């Protein structure tokens, strides 16, 4: 699954870099003349369905969680088909989990966009930033994501997103009876509103 996500992210970035503007048929996206309204700010709200595998010395089972996510974003429009997004917010599915993400969006039709990105979740139960604590937890949990957006109007969008954590949420240690909480995969459906 990680190889698939990395491949999709690479292909999305490569395609966005080589895409042409539809209006002027330009082959250069790096030296476009200045365009007004390159920046836009907005807010997002999502419903989350997450799944995770738990494993102990004697058993293994899958669990599913429902939750909500709220965030704010800033978009930078590079040209007519390619934009960059920075997003920050809080997900409430495995407790309150703040996140930061960076995405690249590609408009492939009048109202449709695909995107891929990377970010990090912050595990507020952990005690150390990048080295696992005695319970096998770490604060910084990177993830990859890809999704599809549909523009309902100039201000409203619908967003379908899949997100896969790259690290185990909690590794097995002697202190936590060899319990392991696996990677978290999240499917979300949400809306975003542009200010």
N, C-alpha and C positions, 0 to 999 in steps of 0.2 A: 504494500500500500504506500509506503514511503517513497519508493522509486516512482510509482505512478504520479504521486503529488509533485515530486521534484521535477519530473518530466513535463507535466502540465504547466507548472510555473515557468520553466525554461522556455517552452514553446510559446506561451502567452507573451512573455517579455520579448522574445525574438520577433514574433509576429508584429507586436506593437511598434518595435523599433523600425521595422521595414515597411510599415503600412504607409499608404499614400493618402493625401487629403483628397476627398471626393470632389470638392468644388474646383480647386485650382489644378488638380492633377500634379501636384508637386512631389518630387522624389526626396526632398530634404525636409525632415521634421525638426532638425536642430537649429536651423537658421531662418525660421519663419519671422516675418515682420511682427511687431507687437500687435496684439489683439486685445481689445477691451474685454472686461469681465472674465478674466482668466481664472479668478478665484471664486469659489462659492463655499458657503458654510451651511451646515445643516445638522439635524438630529436624527437618530435611528432608534427604532424599537423593534425587538425581535422576540419570537417564541422559540425556545430551544428544546430539542430532543437529544439527549446525550446518552451514550452507552459506554460501559467500562467493564473490564474483566477483572474479577478478584480471584486471587489464588493463595491458598494456604498449603501447609504440608499435607493435608488430607483431602482437600476439595478445591474445586474451581467452578465459578459460576459467573454469569453475566448479569449486569444490572442496568436499568434504564432510569433516566432522570428527566423530568420536565422542568423548565425554568423560563425565566424572562431575561432579556438583556436590553440595556439602555446605553446610548452613546452619543457622541458628537463627532463630526467629521469636518475636514477641510479638503476640498478638491482643487487641484491645479490642472487646468486644461492646457495640454501641450499643443494640440492641434484639434482638428474637427473629429478625429477618431480615437485619439489616445489621451488619457488623463491619468493623473496620479492622485491617490487619496491617502490621507493620514487619518486614523480613527482611534478614539479613546473612549472607554466606557467601563461598565460593570455588568458582568453576567451573574445571575442568581440561579444556578442549577446545582453546583456542588458547594454551596455556601456562597458568600459574596466574593467574586473573583474579578478584580480589576484587569483590564487588558489594554494593550497598545498594538496597533497593526499598521502596516504599510501595504497598499494595494496598487496594482496597475490595471486600468480599465480600458477595454477596447470596444468601441461601438461598431457592431457589424451590420446593423440595420437601423432604420429610422428611430425606433424606440427601444431596441435591444442592445444590451452590453454583456460581455463576459468579462470576468476578472479573475485574477489570481493574486495571492499575496502571502505575506509572512508576518508574524507578530509574536507576542509573548503574553502569557497569562501570569499573574502574580499570585502564588499560593500563599495566602495570608496566615495559614496554620504552620508554615515552616519557620525555622529559626535562622537559617543561613541563606545567603544570596545565591551562590552558584555551587557550593559544595553541600552534599547531602548531610542532613543532621542525623542524630542517632536513631530517629524513626524512619529514615530513608527518604525524607522530603527535602525539596529545594524550592526556594521562592520563585525563581525565574523558570518558566516552562514554555519553551518555544513551540510554535505550531505553524502549519501551512494551511492555506484555505483556497478554495476556488468557488465561483458562484456565477449566477445569472441574474441580471436586473432588467426590469421592464419599466419604462417611463409611462406612468398614467397621465401625467400632465407636466407642466414646466416645474412644478414644485413637489409633486408626489411620485415616488417610485416604489415598486415591489421588488423584494430581494430574496432569492433562494440561495443558501450558502451551505457548503460542507467544510468542516474544519477538523483537522487531525493533529493531535498533540504528537510531538516527536519524542518526548521523554515519558517514562512511567510517572504517574502521579505520586506514587510512593513505592519505594523498593523494599524488599524484605530485609530485615535486620534482626539481630538477636533480641533487641529491645522490644520489637513489636511482634514477637512470636512467629517470625518468618512469614509474615503476611505481605503480599505484594498487591498493589493496586495498579493495574495496567494503564496503558495509554487511553485517553479519552477521545472519542470521536463524536462530533456534534453536527447535527443537521438543523438548520434554522430557517424560518420563514419570517420575514419582517417587512417593515415599511421605512422609508426615509423621507424627511421633509426638508426642503431647501429654504433657508431664510431669505 
